[in-house]
Every structure is written in structure tokens, then in C-alpha cells.
Amino acid sequence: MGESNQRRIIRKLDLELFIASLTPQPTPQAHLEQYTTSEAIAANMLYLATYTNGDIIGKSIIDLGCGTGRLGLGAAFLGAKNVVGVDVDRLAVKTAYENSEKTFLTENTEWINGDIASISGKFDTVLQNPPFGVQTREADRAFLLKALEVGSSVYSFHNHPEVDLKLVKLLKNQDFIQVSPSPFLEQFISKHGGYVKAVYSMCMTIPKLFSFHKKMKYDFIIDLYVIKKL
């Protein structure tokens, strides 16, 4: 993407349409908590990272647990210098590469099939939608530790600590609402060399994917943590 395109503000709608054009997870697995990040949620994260905090354009990006590449390719579309995506699911990584081909973004993107524990190096920005720990307790902690090890700025989704129907109702009419961090996560992040700059609650809707889902769709709150390395 050329310098002139990098400096042009991309409309949020165009970003959502770009993300929607990407092939989603072909065979989601419950034990990996593979829920496709919705276009609106992904665009919220990327827009805040790009135009509020200046953490995407011209930056080196790593997408931990990249799935089919929605966050990483969104960052490349917005003008990231280079993007690395990592996931343990071979088919997801293959799909991410195919998505990069389809969107003509192979030149500055790289996709790795492997565990996040194998990743080293330094990146300007980490993007991640880690497993929330519903199937495997505290599964998101390993992602936070790796993010704080390799990144200067971290954008990480986490489960909202309580069921708040009033907040769900408010979020039906707003993209996000700034909230206070979970005391536990804030302490965990501080203990491992970071600090929470901001937390934004968003309403996530997922369709019925697995046999244990009883409803056709679920609305729940997720929190976007914006974290800076000390």
C-alpha cells in the first residue's frame, strides 16, 4: 500500500466491508473457542488502534491466534508496515494466506502455523482475540504474557466480568462504551510489565455454532483492553 493510501483515512464502513469479504473459519473447534470476530467488533478495535492511538499505520503488527486473518489483514488494509499472524490451527492459517492472496496483501503479511509460545522478537503492536477461558480456564493469560513480551502496544479482547443487561441494551445503539478494567486483569497486566490505558465494552453477537449452544444466536459483552508496555 503506497504512502498516499496510508495517509488517507479509510471509512469504517469500508473497513467492515473489507473484513466481511474475508473467508471465515471453515471448521470452528469448540476446544479452541474459535468464534469468528464480527466485522463490527474487529473494525472497532482496528479503528481505535489506527486513528485514536496511531498504532497501525507504518507499524509492525503481530496477530496472536490469528485465525483466518481478520485482524491482521484489517491492519494491513489500513496501512501497517508488516503483519505476522500465528495460529495452531493449520486450516485457519491456510485460509488466512488465501485471504491475503484474495485481497492482494501477500507482500507485507506472513502466516505461521504454530503455538504462540514459539514466537520471539519485537513488534510495535499486538492484536489478539484470545480464547476467553470458557473451555480451558485462564486460556487468555498465556496470550497476555506473550503479548507483553513481544509488543509495545497491545489490543486484546476479554470476557466482560459480569452479565450486565443494562450495558447490553446501551451497546445496541453504540459501537462501544469506555469502562473500568477488571481489577484482576489490571493487576495481572501490571505484574507482567504493562499498564491498562483504556477498556472499551462492545456487544458481540455469535450464531449457533456448536451442539451445546441452545439458542440461534448469543449476545454478550466483550472488553477491548488497550495495554501499553512499561
N, C-alpha and C positions, 0 to 999 in steps of 0.2 A: 504493500500500500504506500503510495507516494506521500511526500511531505505535505502537499496541499490537502490531500484527503485526510491526513492525520489531524490537521488543524481545523477541519470543517466539523462542526457539531452535528452528529448524527441524531436524527429524531428517535425518540424512544419507541415510537410505533414501528419505525423501520428496523430497529434492533430486535423487537419482538417478532416481526415477520421473518427476519433472518434466522432467528433461533427456531421458529416454528418450521422452517424449511429443512431442518436437520433431521436425519433418521433417528428415531428414539431407540431405547434399549430393546433389542429383538426378543430376548428371553429373560425378563427380570427374575432375580432369585431372592426369595424371602430372607434367607440367612445373611445375605449381604445388604439387606434393606435397600434394594435398588428401585427407588421411586424416581421417575423422571422429574427433574426440576422443571416446573412450568415456565412458559415463556415470560410471563409477567414477573415471577419471582426472580428468575435469572436476570432479566432486564433491570429490575430494581437494584440488585447487587452491583451489576456492571456499571449502571449509570451513576450510582453513588461513588463507586471506586474511580470512575473516569472523570466526571465533571464536578463532583464535590471535593474530592481529595487528591486528584491528579496522580493516581496510582496505576494507570493503564497505558496511556499514550507514550510511546517511546520506552517502555519499561520491559524488563524481563519478567515473565509470568510463569508460575507453575500451578497446575490444576491437579490437586491431590485427590485420588479417587475420581478420575475424570469421566468415567462412564463413556458415553458416546460423544463427549467433547463439547457440550453445550456452553459451559462457562469459558473454557479455553478458546474455543473458536469465536465466541462472542467478543472476547478480549482482543483477539487478532483482528476481527472485523472493525473494532473501534480504534485500532492503531497501535497495538502492542508491538514492541520491537521483536520479541520472540516468545514462543509459548511452548512449554513442555507439559504433556499430560501423562499421568501414571494411573494404572488400574490393574488389579489382579485378574480381572475378567478378560480373557483373550478375545472373546467375541465382541465385547464392548470396545476394546481398543481397536480392533479391526474396523468396527463401524465408525469410530472416531476418525480413523485415517480416511475411510471412504467419504465421510462428511467433509474432511479437509480438501479432498480432491474435487468433490462436487461444488464447493464454494471457492475454488481456486486459491486456497490458503495453505498449500503444502510447503511453500518456500520458507516460511518462518514458524512452522509448527512441527513438533516431534512427539511421537506417541510411544510410550513404554509399557510393555506388559510385565508387571512385577509388583512386588509389595512395596508400600511407601517406605518401609524400613531400609530398603536398599538405596534410597535417594540421598545424595550428598550435594554439596555446592551451595551457592548463594543466589537468591533471586530477589528482585525488588518487591514482588507482590505474590502472595499465595491466595488462590481461590479454592474453596472447598465446600462441598455439601456432604459431610461425613455421615456414616451411619449414626443414628441418634442413640443407639444402645437399647433399643426396644427388644431386639432379638439376642444381642450379645451385650451384656451390661458394660457400660462405660467404654463402648467401642470408639466413641468420638475422642477420647483422651489421647490415644496414640496419634491421631491426626493433628490435634493441637500441639503436641510435643514436637512432631516433625515440622509443622508449620513454623513454630517459633525457632526451631533450629536452622531452617534454611531461608526464612523470609524476613524482610524488614517491615512490611505491612501485610496483614492477614485479614481476609474476609471469609468468615466461617459461619455456616448455618447450624443452629442448635435448637433442640426442642424447647418450647416455652415451658417454664417450670410448673405451670398450673393451668387448669381448664378455666378460661375466663370468657364466658359467653358474651359479656358486655363488650369486651375488646374485639371478639369475632364480629359482632354486629357493627362496631365502628369501622373495622377494616374492610367491610363490604363496600364502603364508599371512599376509602383512601388506600393509596398504594402501601403506605407504611406509617407507623407511629413510633416516635422515639420513646424508649422505656429504660428503666434501670436494669443493670445486669444482674444475673443470678449471683448471690454472694458466694456460692460455692465455685462457680466458674471464674468469677473475678479473682478469687483467692488462688485458684489453680493457675491461672494465667500469670498472676503476679509472682507466684513462687517459681515459675519457669522463665522468667526474664521478659515478660511483656506487660502491657497495661491496656485496659479497655478504653478506647477512645469514644465509642458510641455503640448503642444497641438499638436496632430497629425491629419492631414486631411486624410481621406480614401474615396474611391469611393464605394458606396453601390448600389447594383442593387436589385430591388424588382420586382417580376412578378405582373401582373394584378390580384388584389385580390378582389376589391370592385367595385360596379356598377359605381361609379364616376370616376374610372380610365379609361382613354381614350386610352392609349397605352398598348401594350402587356408587356412591361417592362419599368422601370424607372431607370435611373442612376442619383444619386445625391450625394453630398458630405456631409459626417458627420465628426464631430470633436471629437476625444477622448481627454477628459480633464484628466490629471493626477494631482490630487489635494492632498496636504498634510495638515493635521490639525496643526494649530499653537500651 
